[in-house]
Amino acid sequence: MSEPISPVILPPAKELLQESEWLQNTLHQWLNQQYIPEPINEQIARHAAQVYFRQRMEGENDLGAIIIAIVTELQGFDFSKSFYSEFVVANAVSDLLMEKMGIERCCGR
């Protein structure tokens, strides 16, 4: 029988504002590198980082719960001027945070 996948728990945020700014900048760079740079990418990255910041301020450390919150809140964002969707953005946030923690995305810890 398969083992359930363990949740990814983020370490407590020591410098939440800097962490959120890092996420916004890194996500913005990632979005610009995947296709052509677009002005909307900055707004997407800012919005995702705001959701991340708010979730962490509320004490959420479970990466899965944070990603679901990002998907849910970005469903109201107008992606019509973008190559992306809320799911791509949330997955990118997950990948960036796991990479920062030293967790391989394809294989777990």
Gaussian input, Z-matrix of N, CA and C with variables (Angstrom, degrees):
# hf/3-21g

backbone

0 1
 N
 C     1     B1
 C     2     B2     1     A1
 N     3     B3     2     A2     1     D1
 C     4     B4     3     A3     2     D2
 C     5     B5     4     A4     3     D3
 N     6     B6     5     A5     4     D4
 C     7     B7     6     A6     5     D5
 C     8     B8     7     A7     6     D6
 N     9     B9     8     A8     7     D7
 C    10    B10     9     A9     8     D8
 C    11    B11    10    A10     9     D9
 N    12    B12    11    A11    10    D10
 C    13    B13    12    A12    11    D11
 C    14    B14    13    A13    12    D12
 N    15    B15    14    A14    13    D13
 C    16    B16    15    A15    14    D14
 C    17    B17    16    A16    15    D15
 N    18    B18    17    A17    16    D16
 C    19    B19    18    A18    17    D17
 C    20    B20    19    A19    18    D18
 N    21    B21    20    A20    19    D19
 C    22    B22    21    A21    20    D20
 C    23    B23    22    A22    21    D21
 N    24    B24    23    A23    22    D22
 C    25    B25    24    A24    23    D23
 C    26    B26    25    A25    24    D24
 N    27    B27    26    A26    25    D25
 C    28    B28    27    A27    26    D26
 C    29    B29    28    A28    27    D27
 N    30    B30    29    A29    28    D28
 C    31    B31    30    A30    29    D29
 C    32    B32    31    A31    30    D30
 N    33    B33    32    A32    31    D31
 C    34    B34    33    A33    32    D32
 C    35    B35    34    A34    33    D33
 N    36    B36    35    A35    34    D34
 C    37    B37    36    A36    35    D35
 C    38    B38    37    A37    36    D36
 N    39    B39    38    A38    37    D37
 C    40    B40    39    A39    38    D38
 C    41    B41    40    A40    39    D39
 N    42    B42    41    A41    40    D40
 C    43    B43    42    A42    41    D41
 C    44    B44    43    A43    42    D42
 N    45    B45    44    A44    43    D43
 C    46    B46    45    A45    44    D44
 C    47    B47    46    A46    45    D45
 N    48    B48    47    A47    46    D46
 C    49    B49    48    A48    47    D47
 C    50    B50    49    A49    48    D48
 N    51    B51    50    A50    49    D49
 C    52    B52    51    A51    50    D50
 C    53    B53    52    A52    51    D51
 N    54    B54    53    A53    52    D52
 C    55    B55    54    A54    53    D53
 C    56    B56    55    A55    54    D54
 N    57    B57    56    A56    55    D55
 C    58    B58    57    A57    56    D56
 C    59    B59    58    A58    57    D57
 N    60    B60    59    A59    58    D58
 C    61    B61    60    A60    59    D59
 C    62    B62    61    A61    60    D60
 N    63    B63    62    A62    61    D61
 C    64    B64    63    A63    62    D62
 C    65    B65    64    A64    63    D63
 N    66    B66    65    A65    64    D64
 C    67    B67    66    A66    65    D65
 C    68    B68    67    A67    66    D66
 N    69    B69    68    A68    67    D67
 C    70    B70    69    A69    68    D68
 C    71    B71    70    A70    69    D69
 N    72    B72    71    A71    70    D70
 C    73    B73    72    A72    71    D71
 C    74    B74    73    A73    72    D72
 N    75    B75    74    A74    73    D73
 C    76    B76    75    A75    74    D74
 C    77    B77    76    A76    75    D75
 N    78    B78    77    A77    76    D76
 C    79    B79    78    A78    77    D77
 C    80    B80    79    A79    78    D78
 N    81    B81    80    A80    79    D79
 C    82    B82    81    A81    80    D80
 C    83    B83    82    A82    81    D81
 N    84    B84    83    A83    82    D82
 C    85    B85    84    A84    83    D83
 C    86    B86    85    A85    84    D84
 N    87    B87    86    A86    85    D85
 C    88    B88    87    A87    86    D86
 C    89    B89    88    A88    87    D87
 N    90    B90    89    A89    88    D88
 C    91    B91    90    A90    89    D89
 C    92    B92    91    A91    90    D90
 N    93    B93    92    A92    91    D91
 C    94    B94    93    A93    92    D92
 C    95    B95    94    A94    93    D93
 N    96    B96    95    A95    94    D94
 C    97    B97    96    A96    95    D95
 C    98    B98    97    A97    96    D96
 N    99    B99    98    A98    97    D97
 C   100   B100    99    A99    98    D98
 C   101   B101   100   A100    99    D99
 N   102   B102   101   A101   100   D100
 C   103   B103   102   A102   101   D101
 C   104   B104   103   A103   102   D102
 N   105   B105   104   A104   103   D103
 C   106   B106   105   A105   104   D104
 C   107   B107   106   A106   105   D105
 N   108   B108   107   A107   106   D106
 C   109   B109   108   A108   107   D107
 C   110   B110   109   A109   108   D108
 N   111   B111   110   A110   109   D109
 C   112   B112   111   A111   110   D110
 C   113   B113   112   A112   111   D111
 N   114   B114   113   A113   112   D112
 C   115   B115   114   A114   113   D113
 C   116   B116   115   A115   114   D114
 N   117   B117   116   A116   115   D115
 C   118   B118   117   A117   116   D116
 C   119   B119   118   A118   117   D117
 N   120   B120   119   A119   118   D118
 C   121   B121   120   A120   119   D119
 C   122   B122   121   A121   120   D120
 N   123   B123   122   A122   121   D121
 C   124   B124   123   A123   122   D122
 C   125   B125   124   A124   123   D123
 N   126   B126   125   A125   124   D124
 C   127   B127   126   A126   125   D125
 C   128   B128   127   A127   126   D126
 N   129   B129   128   A128   127   D127
 C   130   B130   129   A129   128   D128
 C   131   B131   130   A130   129   D129
 N   132   B132   131   A131   130   D130
 C   133   B133   132   A132   131   D131
 C   134   B134   133   A133   132   D132
 N   135   B135   134   A134   133   D133
 C   136   B136   135   A135   134   D134
 C   137   B137   136   A136   135   D135
 N   138   B138   137   A137   136   D136
 C   139   B139   138   A138   137   D137
 C   140   B140   139   A139   138   D138
 N   141   B141   140   A140   139   D139
 C   142   B142   141   A141   140   D140
 C   143   B143   142   A142   141   D141
 N   144   B144   143   A143   142   D142
 C   145   B145   144   A144   143   D143
 C   146   B146   145   A145   144   D144
 N   147   B147   146   A146   145   D145
 C   148   B148   147   A147   146   D146
 C   149   B149   148   A148   147   D147
 N   150   B150   149   A149   148   D148
 C   151   B151   150   A150   149   D149
 C   152   B152   151   A151   150   D150
 N   153   B153   152   A152   151   D151
 C   154   B154   153   A153   152   D152
 C   155   B155   154   A154   153   D153
 N   156   B156   155   A155   154   D154
 C   157   B157   156   A156   155   D155
 C   158   B158   157   A157   156   D156
 N   159   B159   158   A158   157   D157
 C   160   B160   159   A159   158   D158
 C   161   B161   160   A160   159   D159
 N   162   B162   161   A161   160   D160
 C   163   B163   162   A162   161   D161
 C   164   B164   163   A163   162   D162
 N   165   B165   164   A164   163   D163
 C   166   B166   165   A165   164   D164
 C   167   B167   166   A166   165   D165
 N   168   B168   167   A167   166   D166
 C   169   B169   168   A168   167   D167
 C   170   B170   169   A169   168   D168
 N   171   B171   170   A170   169   D169
 C   172   B172   171   A171   170   D170
 C   173   B173   172   A172   171   D171
 N   174   B174   173   A173   172   D172
 C   175   B175   174   A174   173   D173
 C   176   B176   175   A175   174   D174
 N   177   B177   176   A176   175   D175
 C   178   B178   177   A177   176   D176
 C   179   B179   178   A178   177   D177
 N   180   B180   179   A179   178   D178
 C   181   B181   180   A180   179   D179
 C   182   B182   181   A181   180   D180
 N   183   B183   182   A182   181   D181
 C   184   B184   183   A183   182   D182
 C   185   B185   184   A184   183   D183
 N   186   B186   185   A185   184   D184
 C   187   B187   186   A186   185   D185
 C   188   B188   187   A187   186   D186
 N   189   B189   188   A188   187   D187
 C   190   B190   189   A189   188   D188
 C   191   B191   190   A190   189   D189
 N   192   B192   191   A191   190   D190
 C   193   B193   192   A192   191   D191
 C   194   B194   193   A193   192   D192
 N   195   B195   194   A194   193   D193
 C   196   B196   195   A195   194   D194
 C   197   B197   196   A196   195   D195
 N   198   B198   197   A197   196   D196
 C   199   B199   198   A198   197   D197
 C   200   B200   199   A199   198   D198
 N   201   B201   200   A200   199   D199
 C   202   B202   201   A201   200   D200
 C   203   B203   202   A202   201   D201
 N   204   B204   203   A203   202   D202
 C   205   B205   204   A204   203   D203
 C   206   B206   205   A205   204   D204
 N   207   B207   206   A206   205   D205
 C   208   B208   207   A207   206   D206
 C   209   B209   208   A208   207   D207
 N   210   B210   209   A209   208   D208
 C   211   B211   210   A210   209   D209
 C   212   B212   211   A211   210   D210
 N   213   B213   212   A212   211   D211
 C   214   B214   213   A213   212   D212
 C   215   B215   214   A214   213   D213
 N   216   B216   215   A215   214   D214
 C   217   B217   216   A216   215   D215
 C   218   B218   217   A217   216   D216
 N   219   B219   218   A218   217   D217
 C   220   B220   219   A219   218   D218
 C   221   B221   220   A220   219   D219
 N   222   B222   221   A221   220   D220
 C   223   B223   222   A222   221   D221
 C   224   B224   223   A223   222   D222
 N   225   B225   224   A224   223   D223
 C   226   B226   225   A225   224   D224
 C   227   B227   226   A226   225   D225
 N   228   B228   227   A227   226   D226
 C   229   B229   228   A228   227   D227
 C   230   B230   229   A229   228   D228
 N   231   B231   230   A230   229   D229
 C   232   B232   231   A231   230   D230
 C   233   B233   232   A232   231   D231
 N   234   B234   233   A233   232   D232
 C   235   B235   234   A234   233   D233
 C   236   B236   235   A235   234   D234
 N   237   B237   236   A236   235   D235
 C   238   B238   237   A237   236   D236
 C   239   B239   238   A238   237   D237
 N   240   B240   239   A239   238   D238
 C   241   B241   240   A240   239   D239
 C   242   B242   241   A241   240   D240
 N   243   B243   242   A242   241   D241
 C   244   B244   243   A243   242   D242
 C   245   B245   244   A244   243   D243
 N   246   B246   245   A245   244   D244
 C   247   B247   246   A246   245   D245
 C   248   B248   247   A247   246   D246
 N   249   B249   248   A248   247   D247
 C   250   B250   249   A249   248   D248
 C   251   B251   250   A250   249   D249
 N   252   B252   251   A251   250   D250
 C   253   B253   252   A252   251   D251
 C   254   B254   253   A253   252   D252
 N   255   B255   254   A254   253   D253
 C   256   B256   255   A255   254   D254
 C   257   B257   256   A256   255   D255
 N   258   B258   257   A257   256   D256
 C   259   B259   258   A258   257   D257
 C   260   B260   259   A259   258   D258
 N   261   B261   260   A260   259   D259
 C   262   B262   261   A261   260   D260
 C   263   B263   262   A262   261   D261
 N   264   B264   263   A263   262   D262
 C   265   B265   264   A264   263   D263
 C   266   B266   265   A265   264   D264
 N   267   B267   266   A266   265   D265
 C   268   B268   267   A267   266   D266
 C   269   B269   268   A268   267   D267
 N   270   B270   269   A269   268   D268
 C   271   B271   270   A270   269   D269
 C   272   B272   271   A271   270   D270
 N   273   B273   272   A272   271   D271
 C   274   B274   273   A273   272   D272
 C   275   B275   274   A274   273   D273
 N   276   B276   275   A275   274   D274
 C   277   B277   276   A276   275   D275
 C   278   B278   277   A277   276   D276
 N   279   B279   278   A278   277   D277
 C   280   B280   279   A279   278   D278
 C   281   B281   280   A280   279   D279
 N   282   B282   281   A281   280   D280
 C   283   B283   282   A282   281   D281
 C   284   B284   283   A283   282   D282
 N   285   B285   284   A284   283   D283
 C   286   B286   285   A285   284   D284
 C   287   B287   286   A286   285   D285
 N   288   B288   287   A287   286   D286
 C   289   B289   288   A288   287   D287
 C   290   B290   289   A289   288   D288
 N   291   B291   290   A290   289   D289
 C   292   B292   291   A291   290   D290
 C   293   B293   292   A292   291   D291
 N   294   B294   293   A293   292   D292
 C   295   B295   294   A294   293   D293
 C   296   B296   295   A295   294   D294
 N   297   B297   296   A296   295   D295
 C   298   B298   297   A297   296   D296
 C   299   B299   298   A298   297   D297
 N   300   B300   299   A299   298   D298
 C   301   B301   300   A300   299   D299
 C   302   B302   301   A301   300   D300
 N   303   B303   302   A302   301   D301
 C   304   B304   303   A303   302   D302
 C   305   B305   304   A304   303   D303
 N   306   B306   305   A305   304   D304
 C   307   B307   306   A306   305   D305
 C   308   B308   307   A307   306   D306
 N   309   B309   308   A308   307   D307
 C   310   B310   309   A309   308   D308
 C   311   B311   310   A310   309   D309
 N   312   B312   311   A311   310   D310
 C   313   B313   312   A312   311   D311
 C   314   B314   313   A313   312   D312
 N   315   B315   314   A314   313   D313
 C   316   B316   315   A315   314   D314
 C   317   B317   316   A316   315   D315
 N   318   B318   317   A317   316   D316
 C   319   B319   318   A318   317   D317
 C   320   B320   319   A319   318   D318
 N   321   B321   320   A320   319   D319
 C   322   B322   321   A321   320   D320
 C   323   B323   322   A322   321   D321
 N   324   B324   323   A323   322   D322
 C   325   B325   324   A324   323   D323
 C   326   B326   325   A325   324   D324

   B1=1.4364
   B2=1.5220
   B3=1.3058
   B4=1.4620
   B5=1.5206
   B6=1.3000
   B7=1.4580
   B8=1.5315
   B9=1.3229
   B10=1.4686
   B11=1.5244
   B12=1.2971
   B13=1.4574
   B14=1.5163
   B15=1.3046
   B16=1.4687
   B17=1.5204
   B18=1.3180
   B19=1.4627
   B20=1.5259
   B21=1.3132
   B22=1.4602
   B23=1.5231
   B24=1.3127
   B25=1.4571
   B26=1.5285
   B27=1.3171
   B28=1.4580
   B29=1.5186
   B30=1.3240
   B31=1.4698
   B32=1.5245
   B33=1.3231
   B34=1.4679
   B35=1.5300
   B36=1.3070
   B37=1.4715
   B38=1.5243
   B39=1.3133
   B40=1.4600
   B41=1.5240
   B42=1.3046
   B43=1.4650
   B44=1.5249
   B45=1.3182
   B46=1.4563
   B47=1.5223
   B48=1.3075
   B49=1.4646
   B50=1.5251
   B51=1.3287
   B52=1.4598
   B53=1.5265
   B54=1.3312
   B55=1.4665
   B56=1.5257
   B57=1.3089
   B58=1.4598
   B59=1.5274
   B60=1.3255
   B61=1.4699
   B62=1.5290
   B63=1.3295
   B64=1.4661
   B65=1.5253
   B66=1.3263
   B67=1.4607
   B68=1.5245
   B69=1.3118
   B70=1.4624
   B71=1.5323
   B72=1.3214
   B73=1.4686
   B74=1.5215
   B75=1.3163
   B76=1.4641
   B77=1.5284
   B78=1.3232
   B79=1.4584
   B80=1.5238
   B81=1.3230
   B82=1.4647
   B83=1.5379
   B84=1.3182
   B85=1.4738
   B86=1.5255
   B87=1.3269
   B88=1.4606
   B89=1.5262
   B90=1.3306
   B91=1.4611
   B92=1.5248
   B93=1.3186
   B94=1.4786
   B95=1.5212
   B96=1.3163
   B97=1.4580
   B98=1.5224
   B99=1.3141
   B100=1.4615
   B101=1.5208
   B102=1.3185
   B103=1.4640
   B104=1.5147
   B105=1.2968
   B106=1.4591
   B107=1.5281
   B108=1.3325
   B109=1.4648
   B110=1.5325
   B111=1.3244
   B112=1.4592
   B113=1.5208
   B114=1.3263
   B115=1.4683
   B116=1.5342
   B117=1.3166
   B118=1.4702
   B119=1.5309
   B120=1.3361
   B121=1.4659
   B122=1.5232
   B123=1.3163
   B124=1.4631
   B125=1.5269
   B126=1.3199
   B127=1.4678
   B128=1.5247
   B129=1.3217
   B130=1.4722
   B131=1.5256
   B132=1.3324
   B133=1.4688
   B134=1.5238
   B135=1.3184
   B136=1.4695
   B137=1.5262
   B138=1.3221
   B139=1.4693
   B140=1.5338
   B141=1.3233
   B142=1.4700
   B143=1.5211
   B144=1.3281
   B145=1.4640
   B146=1.5307
   B147=1.3257
   B148=1.4678
   B149=1.5268
   B150=1.3237
   B151=1.4669
   B152=1.5201
   B153=1.3324
   B154=1.4577
   B155=1.5359
   B156=1.3191
   B157=1.4618
   B158=1.5241
   B159=1.3191
   B160=1.4613
   B161=1.5294
   B162=1.3309
   B163=1.4661
   B164=1.5235
   B165=1.3101
   B166=1.4683
   B167=1.5282
   B168=1.3512
   B169=1.4669
   B170=1.5240
   B171=1.3192
   B172=1.4604
   B173=1.5178
   B174=1.3521
   B175=1.4531
   B176=1.5169
   B177=1.3180
   B178=1.4699
   B179=1.5265
   B180=1.3288
   B181=1.4653
   B182=1.5254
   B183=1.3191
   B184=1.4664
   B185=1.5243
   B186=1.3285
   B187=1.4548
   B188=1.5246
   B189=1.3092
   B190=1.4641
   B191=1.5215
   B192=1.3177
   B193=1.4620
   B194=1.5254
   B195=1.3229
   B196=1.4639
   B197=1.5318
   B198=1.3220
   B199=1.4621
   B200=1.5256
   B201=1.3125
   B202=1.4724
   B203=1.5298
   B204=1.3190
   B205=1.4653
   B206=1.5254
   B207=1.3306
   B208=1.4643
   B209=1.5272
   B210=1.3318
   B211=1.4722
   B212=1.5234
   B213=1.3109
   B214=1.4613
   B215=1.5239
   B216=1.3216
   B217=1.4606
   B218=1.5241
   B219=1.3185
   B220=1.4629
   B221=1.5261
   B222=1.3169
   B223=1.4663
   B224=1.5251
   B225=1.3115
   B226=1.4579
   B227=1.5173
   B228=1.3235
   B229=1.4643
   B230=1.5341
   B231=1.3140
   B232=1.4610
   B233=1.5350
   B234=1.3248
   B235=1.4657
   B236=1.5261
   B237=1.3194
   B238=1.4688
   B239=1.5315
   B240=1.3225
   B241=1.4670
   B242=1.5212
   B243=1.3195
   B244=1.4569
   B245=1.5259
   B246=1.3121
   B247=1.4656
   B248=1.5242
   B249=1.3115
   B250=1.4527
   B251=1.5209
   B252=1.3310
   B253=1.4609
   B254=1.5214
   B255=1.3129
   B256=1.4660
   B257=1.5231
   B258=1.3278
   B259=1.4668
   B260=1.5234
   B261=1.3159
   B262=1.4688
   B263=1.5266
   B264=1.3142
   B265=1.4625
   B266=1.5282
   B267=1.3166
   B268=1.4649
   B269=1.5294
   B270=1.3162
   B271=1.4674
   B272=1.5181
   B273=1.3293
   B274=1.4670
   B275=1.5250
   B276=1.3249
   B277=1.4761
   B278=1.5265
   B279=1.3157
   B280=1.4647
   B281=1.5193
   B282=1.3264
   B283=1.4670
   B284=1.5233
   B285=1.3278
   B286=1.4630
   B287=1.5257
   B288=1.3295
   B289=1.4669
   B290=1.5256
   B291=1.3252
   B292=1.4661
   B293=1.5237
   B294=1.3238
   B295=1.4586
   B296=1.5245
   B297=1.3217
   B298=1.4717
   B299=1.5273
   B300=1.3412
   B301=1.4667
   B302=1.5265
   B303=1.3295
   B304=1.4629
   B305=1.5076
   B306=1.3284
   B307=1.4644
   B308=1.5177
   B309=1.3161
   B310=1.4650
   B311=1.5214
   B312=1.3241
   B313=1.4582
   B314=1.5138
   B315=1.2896
   B316=1.4629
   B317=1.5286
   B318=1.3121
   B319=1.4668
   B320=1.5282
   B321=1.2834
   B322=1.4582
   B323=1.5047
   B324=1.2948
   B325=1.4631
   B326=1.5027
   A1=108.97
   A2=117.30
   A3=122.90
   A4=111.24
   A5=114.42
   A6=121.26
   A7=108.44
   A8=118.06
   A9=119.05
   A10=109.95
   A11=115.77
   A12=120.83
   A13=108.61
   A14=115.76
   A15=120.50
   A16=109.76
   A17=116.42
   A18=118.53
   A19=110.11
   A20=115.67
   A21=121.12
   A22=106.13
   A23=115.06
   A24=121.60
   A25=108.51
   A26=115.30
   A27=120.53
   A28=109.54
   A29=117.01
   A30=118.68
   A31=109.43
   A32=117.43
   A33=118.92
   A34=110.63
   A35=114.81
   A36=119.75
   A37=109.24
   A38=115.87
   A39=120.68
   A40=110.65
   A41=115.42
   A42=122.65
   A43=107.55
   A44=116.50
   A45=121.86
   A46=112.66
   A47=118.17
   A48=120.26
   A49=110.76
   A50=117.50
   A51=120.96
   A52=110.73
   A53=116.93
   A54=121.20
   A55=110.42
   A56=116.06
   A57=120.87
   A58=111.00
   A59=116.45
   A60=120.34
   A61=110.74
   A62=116.31
   A63=119.71
   A64=109.99
   A65=116.34
   A66=119.81
   A67=110.79
   A68=117.41
   A69=120.56
   A70=110.79
   A71=117.35
   A72=121.38
   A73=111.72
   A74=116.60
   A75=121.08
   A76=110.79
   A77=116.71
   A78=120.63
   A79=110.74
   A80=117.01
   A81=120.54
   A82=110.60
   A83=116.63
   A84=120.57
   A85=110.47
   A86=116.80
   A87=121.20
   A88=110.22
   A89=116.51
   A90=120.44
   A91=110.93
   A92=116.28
   A93=120.35
   A94=112.28
   A95=117.79
   A96=121.03
   A97=112.96
   A98=118.20
   A99=120.64
   A100=112.36
   A101=116.51
   A102=122.37
   A103=106.61
   A104=117.13
   A105=118.85
   A106=108.99
   A107=117.07
   A108=118.64
   A109=110.12
   A110=115.35
   A111=120.83
   A112=108.68
   A113=118.20
   A114=120.45
   A115=112.67
   A116=117.77
   A117=121.40
   A118=111.91
   A119=116.59
   A120=119.89
   A121=112.26
   A122=116.99
   A123=120.24
   A124=110.26
   A125=117.40
   A126=121.36
   A127=110.73
   A128=116.35
   A129=120.74
   A130=109.87
   A131=116.26
   A132=120.81
   A133=110.78
   A134=117.28
   A135=120.76
   A136=110.43
   A137=116.22
   A138=119.82
   A139=111.01
   A140=117.40
   A141=120.81
   A142=110.51
   A143=117.53
   A144=120.91
   A145=111.22
   A146=117.48
   A147=120.56
   A148=110.87
   A149=116.03
   A150=119.70
   A151=109.42
   A152=116.88
   A153=121.87
   A154=110.35
   A155=116.75
   A156=121.79
   A157=110.47
   A158=116.57
   A159=120.82
   A160=111.63
   A161=116.47
   A162=120.24
   A163=111.16
   A164=116.05
   A165=120.18
   A166=111.39
   A167=116.96
   A168=120.84
   A169=110.40
   A170=116.63
   A171=121.58
   A172=112.26
   A173=116.84
   A174=120.89
   A175=114.98
   A176=117.58
   A177=120.18
   A178=109.34
   A179=116.11
   A180=122.11
   A181=112.52
   A182=117.24
   A183=121.66
   A184=108.60
   A185=116.46
   A186=120.94
   A187=111.60
   A188=118.00
   A189=120.98
   A190=111.82
   A191=117.07
   A192=120.91
   A193=111.17
   A194=116.68
   A195=120.45
   A196=110.19
   A197=116.88
   A198=120.88
   A199=110.51
   A200=117.25
   A201=120.10
   A202=110.06
   A203=118.00
   A204=121.21
   A205=110.89
   A206=116.80
   A207=120.40
   A208=110.31
   A209=117.06
   A210=120.46
   A211=109.96
   A212=116.88
   A213=121.63
   A214=111.26
   A215=116.86
   A216=119.47
   A217=112.55
   A218=117.57
   A219=119.57
   A220=112.51
   A221=117.75
   A222=119.08
   A223=111.10
   A224=117.34
   A225=121.22
   A226=113.52
   A227=117.60
   A228=122.36
   A229=109.20
   A230=117.52
   A231=122.01
   A232=109.44
   A233=115.81
   A234=121.57
   A235=112.05
   A236=118.76
   A237=121.09
   A238=112.90
   A239=118.59
   A240=122.17
   A241=111.36
   A242=116.10
   A243=120.80
   A244=110.83
   A245=115.51
   A246=121.48
   A247=110.96
   A248=117.33
   A249=122.35
   A250=113.32
   A251=114.54
   A252=122.97
   A253=107.29
   A254=115.83
   A255=119.87
   A256=111.78
   A257=117.13
   A258=120.21
   A259=111.52
   A260=116.87
   A261=120.56
   A262=109.76
   A263=116.29
   A264=120.78
   A265=110.33
   A266=117.09
   A267=120.43
   A268=110.97
   A269=117.41
   A270=120.14
   A271=111.16
   A272=116.91
   A273=120.07
   A274=110.24
   A275=117.26
   A276=120.79
   A277=109.55
   A278=116.23
   A279=120.68
   A280=110.78
   A281=116.45
   A282=120.89
   A283=111.41
   A284=117.24
   A285=120.73
   A286=111.70
   A287=116.28
   A288=119.47
   A289=111.69
   A290=116.85
   A291=118.95
   A292=110.49
   A293=116.46
   A294=119.72
   A295=110.30
   A296=116.48
   A297=121.07
   A298=111.12
   A299=116.40
   A300=120.89
   A301=112.37
   A302=117.69
   A303=120.94
   A304=113.62
   A305=117.48
   A306=121.77
   A307=108.54
   A308=116.05
   A309=119.71
   A310=108.64
   A311=116.03
   A312=120.86
   A313=112.33
   A314=117.60
   A315=119.67
   A316=112.78
   A317=116.56
   A318=117.77
   A319=113.93
   A320=118.21
   A321=118.96
   A322=112.08
   A323=115.97
   A324=120.30
   A325=110.01
   D1=143.33
   D2=-178.38
   D3=-73.27
   D4=147.76
   D5=175.78
   D6=-84.08
   D7=139.36
   D8=176.05
   D9=-66.50
   D10=150.09
   D11=178.58
   D12=-76.25
   D13=127.69
   D14=178.70
   D15=-71.45
   D16=144.73
   D17=177.43
   D18=-68.14
   D19=152.30
   D20=174.34
   D21=-94.94
   D22=117.30
   D23=-178.88
   D24=-106.02
   D25=122.97
   D26=178.96
   D27=-75.47
   D28=146.26
   D29=175.68
   D30=-65.73
   D31=155.46
   D32=177.67
   D33=-54.80
   D34=139.22
   D35=-179.05
   D36=-76.46
   D37=120.69
   D38=178.19
   D39=-90.03
   D40=-42.03
   D41=-179.87
   D42=-125.97
   D43=75.70
   D44=-171.28
   D45=-61.96
   D46=-39.29
   D47=179.77
   D48=-63.15
   D49=-45.29
   D50=178.89
   D51=-66.19
   D52=-38.54
   D53=179.27
   D54=-63.97
   D55=-41.73
   D56=178.72
   D57=-66.90
   D58=-40.59
   D59=177.08
   D60=-64.57
   D61=-40.42
   D62=176.01
   D63=-59.10
   D64=-46.15
   D65=-179.50
   D66=-61.82
   D67=-44.68
   D68=179.99
   D69=-60.01
   D70=-48.60
   D71=-178.66
   D72=-65.43
   D73=-43.92
   D74=-177.74
   D75=-67.73
   D76=-42.45
   D77=177.66
   D78=-64.61
   D79=-41.62
   D80=177.91
   D81=-59.53
   D82=-45.01
   D83=177.31
   D84=-61.45
   D85=-43.68
   D86=-179.13
   D87=-61.43
   D88=-46.60
   D89=179.80
   D90=-59.67
   D91=-42.79
   D92=-179.42
   D93=-68.01
   D94=-29.27
   D95=-177.70
   D96=-82.16
   D97=-23.75
   D98=-176.18
   D99=-72.72
   D100=-40.32
   D101=176.60
   D102=-131.03
   D103=-144.35
   D104=176.26
   D105=-86.62
   D106=146.58
   D107=177.05
   D108=-62.43
   D109=134.07
   D110=179.60
   D111=-130.82
   D112=146.05
   D113=178.39
   D114=-57.77
   D115=-32.87
   D116=-178.05
   D117=-64.26
   D118=-24.31
   D119=-178.41
   D120=-59.84
   D121=-35.74
   D122=178.93
   D123=-64.82
   D124=-40.94
   D125=179.29
   D126=-66.87
   D127=-40.94
   D128=178.80
   D129=-61.35
   D130=-48.10
   D131=-178.64
   D132=-63.17
   D133=-41.20
   D134=179.50
   D135=-63.50
   D136=-45.17
   D137=-178.51
   D138=-63.58
   D139=-44.82
   D140=178.92
   D141=-62.55
   D142=-41.53
   D143=179.51
   D144=-66.10
   D145=-34.04
   D146=177.28
   D147=-65.54
   D148=-42.45
   D149=177.55
   D150=-62.75
   D151=-45.80
   D152=178.20
   D153=-57.07
   D154=-47.76
   D155=-179.24
   D156=-58.85
   D157=-48.03
   D158=-178.46
   D159=-62.53
   D160=-43.03
   D161=179.09
   D162=-61.45
   D163=-43.97
   D164=-179.95
   D165=-68.06
   D166=-36.34
   D167=177.05
   D168=-62.94
   D169=-32.28
   D170=179.24
   D171=-80.86
   D172=0.11
   D173=175.80
   D174=94.41
   D175=8.73
   D176=-179.72
   D177=-78.46
   D178=126.14
   D179=177.97
   D180=-120.26
   D181=-7.86
   D182=179.95
   D183=-79.64
   D184=116.04
   D185=-176.97
   D186=-58.87
   D187=-39.43
   D188=179.64
   D189=-60.53
   D190=-42.92
   D191=179.12
   D192=-66.19
   D193=-37.67
   D194=178.44
   D195=-66.22
   D196=-40.99
   D197=179.95
   D198=-65.51
   D199=-40.65
   D200=176.97
   D201=-62.82
   D202=-40.06
   D203=177.80
   D204=-63.25
   D205=-40.23
   D206=178.51
   D207=-64.03
   D208=-47.13
   D209=178.23
   D210=-58.07
   D211=-47.74
   D212=-176.68
   D213=-61.14
   D214=-47.46
   D215=-177.67
   D216=-72.24
   D217=-32.14
   D218=179.56
   D219=-77.01
   D220=-9.58
   D221=176.35
   D222=-63.55
   D223=-23.29
   D224=177.05
   D225=-89.15
   D226=-1.79
   D227=-179.40
   D228=-83.63
   D229=142.25
   D230=179.40
   D231=-84.88
   D232=103.41
   D233=179.73
   D234=-92.87
   D235=12.66
   D236=-174.72
   D237=-64.77
   D238=-21.72
   D239=179.25
   D240=-102.73
   D241=21.60
   D242=-174.68
   D243=-133.67
   D244=157.04
   D245=172.44
   D246=-81.12
   D247=-10.30
   D248=-169.20
   D249=-102.27
   D250=172.64
   D251=173.89
   D252=-135.17
   D253=172.60
   D254=179.30
   D255=-61.79
   D256=-31.10
   D257=-179.02
   D258=-71.85
   D259=-41.38
   D260=178.41
   D261=-63.48
   D262=-43.20
   D263=-178.81
   D264=-64.42
   D265=-47.10
   D266=-179.74
   D267=-62.77
   D268=-41.39
   D269=177.28
   D270=-63.67
   D271=-38.17
   D272=178.10
   D273=-65.08
   D274=-41.67
   D275=177.14
   D276=-58.84
   D277=-46.29
   D278=179.00
   D279=-58.54
   D280=-48.76
   D281=-179.52
   D282=-60.45
   D283=-44.74
   D284=-178.42
   D285=-63.92
   D286=-42.24
   D287=179.99
   D288=-68.87
   D289=-39.57
   D290=178.71
   D291=-67.63
   D292=-39.13
   D293=177.20
   D294=-61.25
   D295=-42.17
   D296=179.15
   D297=-62.08
   D298=-32.74
   D299=179.61
   D300=-84.87
   D301=-4.58
   D302=179.61
   D303=83.21
   D304=21.47
   D305=179.19
   D306=-99.52
   D307=126.41
   D308=177.75
   D309=-71.79
   D310=130.45
   D311=-175.67
   D312=-66.65
   D313=-36.43
   D314=-174.13
   D315=-81.11
   D316=-24.07
   D317=-167.00
   D318=-126.03
   D319=1.65
   D320=-176.90
   D321=78.75
   D322=-156.06
   D323=-175.45
   D324=-69.72

